[in-house]
Amino acid sequence: MEHPELNIAFGTVEEVYDKKFSGDSRVKIKMTRDMYFSNSVQMERFDFVYIDGAHTSTQVLVDGINGFARLKVGGILAFDDYEWQIHSRTLNNPKIGMDC
């Protein structure tokens, strides 16, 4: 799958991570964010939530809110791509959603 703004083949990126974390089902849960967060069975709490998904300010904000809701008390929420400037309008870049 190519990233439309960056022309990155994410299938290759995913293969690298799959090799690094093979055999550990806690590392990767593959489904859309809407499916994951709307699934009442998936109400597990986590010590660490790492957000690296869509790269628009709005979706990053939504992912952050949903991720925070799944943290255990004292857990850590981390975001990737804070400094990315991939959209022509600054308001659309990930940093804005993370700052919110």
C-alpha positions as CSV (number, residue, x, y, z in Angstrom):
1,M,0.0,0.0,0.0
2,E,1.4,3.4,-1.0
3,H,1.0,6.5,1.2
4,P,-0.6,9.1,-1.2
5,E,1.3,12.1,0.2
6,L,4.7,10.5,0.6
7,N,4.9,7.7,-2.0
8,I,6.0,5.2,0.6
9,A,5.4,1.4,0.2
10,F,4.1,0.6,3.6
11,G,4.0,-3.1,2.8
12,T,7.8,-3.1,2.9
13,V,7.8,-1.1,6.2
14,E,5.3,-3.6,7.7
15,E,7.5,-6.6,6.7
16,V,10.4,-5.1,8.6
17,Y,8.4,-4.7,11.8
18,D,6.8,-8.2,11.3
19,K,10.3,-9.7,11.3
20,K,11.4,-7.7,14.4
21,F,8.4,-8.7,16.4
22,S,7.4,-12.1,15.0
23,G,5.7,-14.3,17.6
24,D,4.6,-11.5,19.9
25,S,0.8,-11.0,19.3
26,R,0.8,-8.1,21.8
27,V,2.8,-5.9,19.4
28,K,0.5,-5.7,16.4
29,I,-3.2,-5.7,16.2
30,K,-4.1,-5.2,12.5
31,M,-7.5,-3.8,11.8
32,T,-8.9,-0.4,11.1
33,R,-8.9,2.0,14.0
34,D,-12.7,2.3,13.8
35,M,-13.1,-1.5,14.1
36,Y,-10.7,-1.7,17.0
37,F,-12.1,1.1,19.1
38,S,-15.7,0.2,18.4
39,N,-15.3,-3.4,19.4
40,S,-16.5,-3.8,23.0
41,V,-14.5,-7.0,23.4
42,Q,-11.3,-5.0,22.8
43,M,-11.6,-3.0,26.1
44,E,-8.3,-4.3,27.3
45,R,-6.1,-1.7,29.1
46,F,-2.5,-1.2,28.2
47,D,0.7,0.1,29.9
48,F,1.9,1.7,26.6
49,V,-0.1,2.9,23.5
50,Y,1.9,4.0,20.5
51,I,0.0,6.0,17.8
52,D,1.3,5.8,14.3
53,G,-1.6,5.7,11.9
54,A,-3.3,8.4,9.8
55,H,-1.3,11.6,9.4
56,T,-4.0,14.2,9.6
57,S,-4.5,16.4,12.6
58,T,-8.1,15.3,13.1
59,Q,-7.5,11.6,12.9
60,V,-4.4,11.9,15.2
61,L,-6.5,13.7,17.7
62,V,-9.2,11.0,17.6
63,D,-6.6,8.2,17.8
64,G,-5.0,10.0,20.8
65,I,-8.4,10.3,22.6
66,N,-9.2,6.6,22.0
67,G,-5.7,5.5,22.9
68,F,-5.7,7.5,26.1
69,A,-9.0,5.8,27.1
70,R,-7.3,2.4,26.8
71,L,-4.3,3.3,29.1
72,K,-3.9,1.9,32.5
73,V,-3.3,4.4,35.3
74,G,0.3,5.5,35.0
75,G,0.5,4.3,31.4
76,I,2.3,6.1,28.6
77,L,0.8,7.4,25.3
78,A,3.3,8.1,22.5
79,F,2.9,9.5,19.0
80,D,5.0,9.1,15.9
81,D,5.7,11.7,13.3
82,Y,5.3,14.8,15.5
83,E,7.4,17.1,13.2
84,W,6.0,15.8,9.9
85,Q,5.0,18.6,7.6
86,I,3.3,16.5,4.9
87,H,0.2,18.7,4.2
88,S,0.4,22.1,2.6
89,R,-1.9,23.5,5.3
90,T,-0.2,23.5,8.7
91,L,-3.6,22.9,10.4
92,N,-3.8,19.5,8.7
93,N,-0.4,18.2,9.9
94,P,-0.2,15.6,12.8
95,K,1.4,18.0,15.3
96,I,-1.8,20.0,15.7
97,G,-3.8,16.8,16.6
98,M,-1.1,15.7,19.1
99,D,-0.9,19.1,20.7
100,C,-4.7,19.1,21.2
